[in-house]
């Protein structure tokens, strides 16, 4: 299976437009059978509402109550003596 993603709009007649570059890249003709997944984006969300997941890492972090965890992680993970 080959997959490609692009963004398009539904035309007034209810059809979707597939650019010729996509047709050519996937070697499609007008009788080709394809699978379509339709995802409707939530227009109420903005880039600010949905930051990159790594920018929200502090939302997932748990306070372990260990003050020197970042400096002594080998001790807490593997039991080696503290440095």
C-alpha angles and dihedrals in degrees: 000000000000119000130196130174130208137153121246142157131239109254121232090258090056095253128124121233117228112197116235090239089063092045090052095043092053093037092238128163129187093275095051117122115226137175116234127198113196117206118182112208118224103242091196091068119082133193088263091055093052110039123181108285093242090057089059096049092116087064089064098040118109124210103237093185091238111126097195099040095120092049098040101034092130089058093051095041102038105014096243115154117275115260 
